[in-house]
Every structure is written in structure tokens, then in C-alpha cells.
Amino acid sequence: MKAVDRIFFRWSPAILWAALIAILSHQPTLPAPSIPYIDKVFHAGEYGVLAFLWARAVFPLLRRQSAGMRWGYVVFGCLLYAISDEMHQAFIPGRSCDPLDMAADVSGAFLAAIIASLLSRRLRRLLFMEP
């Protein structure tokens, strides 16, 4: 596989997922069940997926770093994206900038890091293309 193909294969899912989050954030309202705080579960889930996809993209670039440092970069990246997402929503009619949403986003990314760390070594190699 050519280097360009590998880069596209690694990065395109993460970029597409981040774009989907941005598109959904730009909507004035989103349908959701009337269960209190269920939106926080959705936030955590979408950023958990984002963390997995970003890890898959950046881990091969950070091979010299420890697994903890690599996940730290991924979770920090998710934090920055969550901040920008919430700030963006402050300008969308019908939406607001909610720090609890941001906390749920980062919690989902952190939970994804913990789950991935508990996966078997063989599965981690397959998912994140680790050596």
C-alpha cells in the first residue's frame, strides 16, 4: 500500500466523523428522547468514537511515545475539538454553549482511551496499526 493510501485510510474516517459532529452541531435542534441528560450519553458516545478514530490516525505518527502519552494527545485533541464545538454552538440559534456537554465529550474520549488500553495487544495492533 502506498504511503498516500495509508494516510488517506488512517485519516479519512476521523475527518469524516469530525465533520459529522460539526454538521450536527450546526443544526438548531436535534431530535432526542425525553429522558433527562440522555444528550450527555450521546455526547460521550460521539466523542468516544472520535477518540478511537483519531487514535487510529495519529498512533503510527507517535510510535516513540508511550501508549499513555499517545492517548493523552488524543484526549487533549478531543478536548480542543469539544471546546471549539461548544463555542460554535453559541452562535447557532436554538443552541447554546454548555460546559456539561463539553465535559461529557471529554469523558467519552477518556472512556474510549481506557477501553482501548484494556483491549488485547493483538486487537490494539489491528485497530491502531501499532508495531
FIMI-715709 format. One record per residue (C-alpha): residue in three letters; z, x, y. Coordinates in steps of 0.05 Angstrom, whole numbers, padded with zeros to 5 digits, always signed. Example, Ala and Ser with C-alpha at 12.3 -4.5 7.8 and 13.67 -1.06 7.14 Angstrom:
FIMI-715709
Ala+00156+00246-00090;Ser+00143+00273-00021;
end
This chain:
FIMI-715709
Met+00000+00000+00000;Lys-00019+00028+00068;Ala+00035+00042+00119;Val+00009-00012+00166;Asp+00010-00063+00110;Arg+00082-00043+00093;Ile+00104-00051+00165;Phe+00070-00119+00170;Phe+00100-00141+00104;Arg+00170-00120+00126;Trp+00169-00145+00198;Ser+00127-00208+00198;Pro+00179-00254+00164;Ala+00233-00231+00213;Ile+00189-00241+00273;Leu+00165-00309+00250;Trp+00237-00332+00236;Ala+00260-00308+00305;Ala+00201-00345+00336;Leu+00221-00409+00298;Ile+00291-00403+00326;Ala+00263-00395+00396;Ile+00217-00455+00388;Leu+00274-00499+00362;Ser+00318-00475+00419;His+00266-00497+00469;Gln+00269-00570+00445;Pro+00310-00617+00489;Thr+00343-00649+00428;Leu+00342-00638+00354;Pro+00358-00689+00300;Ala+00423-00676+00264;Pro+00472-00716+00222;Ser+00531-00745+00260;Ile+00581-00700+00224;Pro+00627-00663+00273;Tyr+00609-00589+00280;Ile+00552-00593+00229;Asp+00508-00558+00280;Lys+00552-00496+00273;Val+00536-00494+00199;Phe+00462-00498+00217;His+00470-00442+00267;Ala+00506-00398+00217;Gly+00452-00411+00165;Glu+00393-00396+00210;Tyr+00424-00330+00233;Gly+00444-00312+00162;Val+00371-00317+00143;Leu+00353-00278+00206;Ala+00401-00222+00186;Phe+00371-00217+00116;Leu+00301-00214+00145;Trp+00319-00163+00198;Ala+00355-00121+00146;Arg+00293-00122+00103;Ala+00253-00097+00163;Val+00300-00043+00191;Phe+00335-00015+00130;Pro+00277+00030+00110;Leu+00278+00059+00180;Leu+00353+00075+00177;Arg+00357+00109+00109;Arg+00402+00164+00134;Gln+00454+00115+00159;Ser+00507+00087+00114;Ala+00499+00015+00090;Gly+00556-00006+00136;Met+00522+00024+00196;Arg+00455-00008+00178;Trp+00489-00076+00172;Gly+00525-00062+00237;Tyr+00458-00053+00272;Val+00431-00117+00241;Val+00492-00159+00261;Phe+00491-00128+00331;Gly+00417-00146+00337;Cys+00434-00217+00316;Leu+00489-00219+00369;Leu+00439-00198+00423;Tyr+00389-00249+00399;Ala+00443-00303+00398;Ile+00463-00286+00469;Ser+00391-00290+00493;Asp+00381-00355+00454;Glu+00441-00388+00486;Met+00422-00363+00555;His+00352-00391+00544;Gln+00381-00459+00526;Ala+00419-00462+00592;Phe+00351-00473+00625;Ile+00326-00527+00577;Pro+00340-00599+00599;Gly+00386-00633+00548;Arg+00412-00566+00521;Ser+00469-00521+00542;Cys+00495-00451+00534;Asp+00550-00458+00482;Pro+00593-00398+00464;Leu+00614-00433+00400;Asp+00542-00435+00378;Met+00537-00361+00391;Ala+00600-00349+00351;Ala+00570-00389+00293;Asp+00506-00349+00298;Val+00542-00283+00293;Ser+00587-00309+00238;Gly+00526-00327+00197;Ala+00497-00258+00206;Phe+00563-00226+00187;Leu+00570-00270+00126;Ala+00499-00251+00105;Ala+00519-00177+00111;Ile+00580-00189+00066;Ile+00539-00228+00015;Ala+00485-00174+00014;Ser+00538-00120+00005;Leu+00564-00156-00056;Leu+00495-00161-00088;Ser+00479-00114-00145;Arg+00448-00048-00127;Arg+00383-00066-00162;Leu+00376-00131-00124;Arg+00391-00096-00058;Arg+00335-00047-00072;Leu+00287-00103-00086;Leu+00305-00144-00025;Phe+00315-00089+00026;Met+00269-00035-00002;Glu+00325+00015-00005;Pro+00315+00081-00041;
end
